[in-house]
Each structure stands twice: as structure tokens, then as C-alpha cells.
Amino acid sequence: MEDITVKELKERLDKGDKFVFLDVREEWEYEDDNLGAINIPLGELPHRLDELDGKKDEEIIIHCRSGARSGNAKKFLETKGFSKARNVLGGIMAYREL
């Protein structure tokens, strides 16, 4: 699926839209600043896929600090059959500049 801008993400969060929200930053980064997403660090994602069981057909919006790790997470999830994974362009750094 197409990636999503931070502006689109904010609008969807403000509206309370339903989607799976995944933060792939490290735990300490998540604790410092989070948007309420599920935290599964990128390095742990292959070992924690069971936490996303039953969500292969749901929209999954993935973010990180700048968009690089979440882009890798999106590619990984797509190889595992998650067809609606989307990366947040610019990550939380861009989101905080809104």
C-alpha cells in the first residue's frame, strides 16, 4: 500500500479511525515519546509476529523516528503476507513538527 504522510496520520488519529498502529522504535525511544501505538522494536519484529496474528488483512500503519526503520518493517511485513502495511513518511520527527 501507499505510504502515509504525518498530516494524514494526525487527521486519522484525531478522527479515531480504526487501524493497527505499530511503533518499531526501541523501547526507550517509545517511552520518551509515543503516540499510543503498539511498540515492537524492528529487531524484535520477526520474533513477535504472533502479536499481529489475525491482522494480515487490516491496515497497519507503522512509524519510527524518521521513517527508515518503519520502511524496513513495512517491507518485512509485506513478505509475510501483510498486504495493507503503510509507512509514516518522516516518522515521529516530522509528526512533532506539525
N, C-alpha and C positions, 0 to 999 in steps of 0.2 A: 504493500500500500504506500501511498504518498506520505512523505514526512509531514510534520505539523509545525507551524510557527508558534512562538511563545504567545503571540497575541491570540491565536485560535485556542491554544490551551487555556489561557486565562478566561476567555469567554465561556468555554465549555465547563471549566471548574466553577465559575460564578453561577452558571445556569443549573449546575448539579447534574449534568449529563452523566449517563452510565457508561463506564468503560473500565477496563483493568488498567490501573496506573502503577507503573513499575519504575523504581529508582535504582539504578545499578552502580551508584557510588559506594564507597567504603562506608562502614558503619559510623565512623567518627565524622565523616562529612555529612551524613544523613542527620546525625544528632545535632550538629551545628546549625543546620538549615534544611528543613524538609517541607514539602508541600502536601504531605499526607499520603504519599504513595507507599506501596509495599516495597521494603528495602531488601533487595537480593544483589549483593555486590557482583560485578561482572565475572570475577574469577570463581565465584561460587555457583553461578547460574547453571552450568552443566550438571552439577550435583544436586541442585534443588528444583529441577524441572517439575517434580511431583507437586510442588506448591501451585503450579499453574495447570494441574490436571483439570480437564473439562473446559478449558478456556481457549482451545485451538481455533474456534470459530468466532471468538469475541474480539472486539477491538482492544488492542493492548498498546497503550501509549507509554513509551519508555524515555526517561530522561536521566541526565547525569550533570556534570559540572559544565561542560562546554558542547556536548553533542557527539564527541568522538566515541566514548565508551558505549553510549546508548545506540550509536550507529552500528557498532560491532555486535551488540546484543540483538538488535533487530535482525541482522544478517544470520546470526546463530539461530534465533527462534524460527526464522523462515525455513532453515534447513531441517528443523524439527517439526514442520507442518503447521506452524502458527501463521496463517495467511493474512491476518489483519494487524500485524505489528507496525507501529509507526514511531519514528524517531522525532524527538523535540529538537528542532534546529537551534543551536546556540546554547542549549541547556539552561541550567538554573541561573548562570551568569546573565544571560540575555533576559530571562524572565524577571529577574530583580531590577533590570533597567527600565521596565515598563512604567 
